[in-house]
Amino acid sequence: VAESKVHIVYLGEKQHDDPEFVTESHHQMLCSLLGSKEDAHGSMVYSYRHGFSGFAAKLTKSQAKKIANLPEVVHVIPDSFYKLK
Amino acid sequence: TTRTWDYLGLSASSPKNLLNETNMGEQIIIGIIDTGVWPESEVFNDDGIGSVPSHWKGGCQSGEMFNSSHCNKKLIGAKYFINGFLEENKSFNSKESLDFISPRDLNGHGTHVATIAAGSYVQDISYKGLAGGTVRGGAPRARIAMYKGCWYLDDLDITTCSSADILKAMDEAIHDGVDVLSLSLGSVVPQHGETDIRDGISTGAFHAVLKGITVVCAGGNSGPEAQTVTNTAPWIVTVAATTLDRSFPTPITLGNNKVILGQAMYTGPELGFTSLVYPEDPGNSNETFSGTCEDLSLNSNDTMVGKVVLCFTTSSSSGSVSSAAGSVKKAGGLGVIIARHPGSDLEPCLDDFPCVSVDYELGTNILLYIRSTGSPVLKIQPSTTLVGQPVGTKVASFSSRGPNSIAPAILKPDIAAPGASILAATTTNTTLNDGGFIMLSGTSMAAPVISGVVALLKALHPDWSPAAIRSAIVTTAWRTDPFGEQIDAEGSSRKLADPFDYGGGLVNLEKAVKPGLVYDLGLQDYVLYMCSVGYNDSSISQLVGERTTCSNPRPSVLDLNLPSITIPDLKEEVTLTRTVTNVGPPSSVYKVKVEPPLGVQVTVMPKKLVFNSKTKKLSYHVRVSTRHKINTGFYFGSLTWSDSVHNVIIPLSVRTQILQNYYDEN
């Protein structure tokens, strides 16, 4: 089974003011990619819904590539780590 | 911080008292994304602080050893974000980890940074007698909202921050209504190749800035090498670290009565005259000897037992000091003298073991003394605190330097602030803490100085954009120390500081509150930047949430309205545009003054800008050409608009590249 890692799916400026609506749209995007609501919920790590739109989810490389091709996606980046300065 | 604010001319007693004019930032909320907070520290007392600002929409999240009663009118918010970290670190055991699964700070870094930005006054604090004074933040009454996104990974003994967690913290902070976001975090170089927006912090910062939140980030500690600065997005305020005018001279007296002043934070008893050794083969021994600090453990115990050891190292990190001290202590030695390049990151050694740093010159003096006598001895006295001249200001050697490796035409760092040996609060469990206070060094400590200053500026000018605030601190910064002496940039070797070391210079709040003119940036300017660095129309439209088409041909990044001009590849003559907004008296007349970089011709049109109640914003053009016939390095100058009251100075940095995209070794 291909290993899934946390990826950040960045969608740019929010298209809606209601955070719940924004999060629901993220779940729908994941659901159509993964095939079921359960998988979508299991994969979702964060929904970014106040300052901008996007979400963090556990995705395999091929899933990340697939979702990156959607027109509403600005980019998909694998989770990275920062250090204290 | 017992010296920071007096040094920057921001003490409560300073004549033009900005602290009272701004009510010490009482209505401003500073969001800090870090390792959490130690709420019991006195720096979070809320004595005399009014009710929580009405625009606050955040909360105080309970968790392990932290509950909502730990928040107050100073520490008004505390949340934690760990999902990304947990997904990426399956070995992490929440139950066993030393870290608290809550906003509580294990590391102490977040508590230290929060103190510097907005800590309340705490009198008579020192580090075991050193650096005594009043600890406080830049905006002592501003509110603090801590977003814990960095976690301790026990099995690797590291503290790390997942970008998914940091991004969530930024998203929450934007929702909660913070006015300033302070991040003393950064990635390592080289950064994301394509563009900076792919970096989590840059992404979150972009949207925060569009919502009027100033985002201040540490520039990184990978100096003094060039092209190491991080957090380089043009919408972020990127901070370099300088030293204060304070040091900790530690007298070393040799057996020939010569006294050498090294640097240390040695607060133990005087070490009377003791045998001194530099481990080297006397010529008739088959033992192993090494005088290199990192290799002292190769020496036999007999070589070091009961003695003070001199060693040399090429490393400028404090790690080499502590490892040398460990080796000598283990062998039964009584102290260590480390000859090294200045590291600007002094630390005490464990258990008050005497470890004193000197430079190579003084180290060699000591070595020649050792070789000149049969039984060399020395005495080490406790460290003292020396404040003011002749202690000069330097850009700290660790402070990351420009040019910006992603977009060299965007000057980074933007500004500098004191970040070496800063005394502030920590947790009461942190190694080496003294009563919950500790001295730390890093651009982590410099960034919150700027965050505190930004809070005061926002209190005075709530309608200024983040770009206007950045412009105000850059164009009014000291390019000398506050007493008129030049600022050197530590490195091997020391040189006069230039814009790639400290951006516009050392932050000067007293001037920044009345900058005269500002170089502002709005959404269209950021769109210009993205078009110029190659984003496609659809991405930009998504990013900004409205249909956007880049002009054809695409705009030049040189025209981004920054308070600096940086031309990394000058060949033919270029003409660029800048626009200034008058924030001073409506009827103002400014004249231009140019200090051109070596061998570069700079012509400004027009030479005079006349503002009035109807004309608040004016543009000017700058024509730049080179007389050099070779590929040069960067040469520096400045461009000043002056109305004889305000001097609006922007740095000019120009590199001639007759042969473009070319690298050579000579």
Chai-1 contact restraints between the chains, C-beta under 6 A:
chainA,res_idxA,chainB,res_idxB,connection_type,confidence,min_distance_angstrom,max_distance_angstrom,comment,restraint_id
A,V6,B,G84,contact,1.0,0.0,6.0,A-B,restraint_1
A,V6,B,E87,contact,1.0,0.0,6.0,A-B,restraint_2
A,V6,B,E88,contact,1.0,0.0,6.0,A-B,restraint_3
A,V6,B,A164,contact,1.0,0.0,6.0,A-B,restraint_4
A,I8,B,A164,contact,1.0,0.0,6.0,A-B,restraint_5
A,Y10,B,T203,contact,1.0,0.0,6.0,A-B,restraint_6
A,G12,B,Q542,contact,1.0,0.0,6.0,A-B,restraint_7
A,G12,B,L543,contact,1.0,0.0,6.0,A-B,restraint_8
A,E13,B,V544,contact,1.0,0.0,6.0,A-B,restraint_9
A,E13,B,G545,contact,1.0,0.0,6.0,A-B,restraint_10
A,V45,B,N83,contact,1.0,0.0,6.0,A-B,restraint_11
A,V45,B,G84,contact,1.0,0.0,6.0,A-B,restraint_12
A,V45,B,E87,contact,1.0,0.0,6.0,A-B,restraint_13
A,V45,B,A164,contact,1.0,0.0,6.0,A-B,restraint_14
A,Y46,B,A164,contact,1.0,0.0,6.0,A-B,restraint_15
A,Y46,B,K168,contact,1.0,0.0,6.0,A-B,restraint_16
A,Y48,B,D171,contact,1.0,0.0,6.0,A-B,restraint_17
A,H50,B,D171,contact,1.0,0.0,6.0,A-B,restraint_18
A,H50,B,I174,contact,1.0,0.0,6.0,A-B,restraint_19
A,H50,B,H175,contact,1.0,0.0,6.0,A-B,restraint_20
A,G51,B,D171,contact,1.0,0.0,6.0,A-B,restraint_21
A,G51,B,I174,contact,1.0,0.0,6.0,A-B,restraint_22
A,G51,B,H207,contact,1.0,0.0,6.0,A-B,restraint_23
A,G51,B,A208,contact,1.0,0.0,6.0,A-B,restraint_24
A,F52,B,H207,contact,1.0,0.0,6.0,A-B,restraint_25
A,A56,B,A164,contact,1.0,0.0,6.0,A-B,restraint_26
A,V74,B,S539,contact,1.0,0.0,6.0,A-B,restraint_27
A,V74,B,Q542,contact,1.0,0.0,6.0,A-B,restraint_28
A,H75,B,R198,contact,1.0,0.0,6.0,A-B,restraint_29
A,I77,B,R198,contact,1.0,0.0,6.0,A-B,restraint_30
A,D79,B,G84,contact,1.0,0.0,6.0,A-B,restraint_31
A,D79,B,E88,contact,1.0,0.0,6.0,A-B,restraint_32
A,D79,B,S162,contact,1.0,0.0,6.0,A-B,restraint_33
A,D79,B,S163,contact,1.0,0.0,6.0,A-B,restraint_34
A,D79,B,A164,contact,1.0,0.0,6.0,A-B,restraint_35
A,S80,B,S163,contact,1.0,0.0,6.0,A-B,restraint_36
A,F81,B,T160,contact,1.0,0.0,6.0,A-B,restraint_37
A,Y82,B,C161,contact,1.0,0.0,6.0,A-B,restraint_38
A,Y82,B,L185,contact,1.0,0.0,6.0,A-B,restraint_39
A,Y82,B,S187,contact,1.0,0.0,6.0,A-B,restraint_40
A,L84,B,H109,contact,1.0,0.0,6.0,A-B,restraint_41
A,L84,B,T159,contact,1.0,0.0,6.0,A-B,restraint_42
A,K85,B,S184,contact,1.0,0.0,6.0,A-B,restraint_43
A,K85,B,G186,contact,1.0,0.0,6.0,A-B,restraint_44
A,K85,B,A218,contact,1.0,0.0,6.0,A-B,restraint_45
A,K85,B,G220,contact,1.0,0.0,6.0,A-B,restraint_46
A,K85,B,N221,contact,1.0,0.0,6.0,A-B,restraint_47
A,K85,B,G442,contact,1.0,0.0,6.0,A-B,restraint_48
A,K85,B,T443,contact,1.0,0.0,6.0,A-B,restraint_49
A,K85,B,S444,contact,1.0,0.0,6.0,A-B,restraint_50
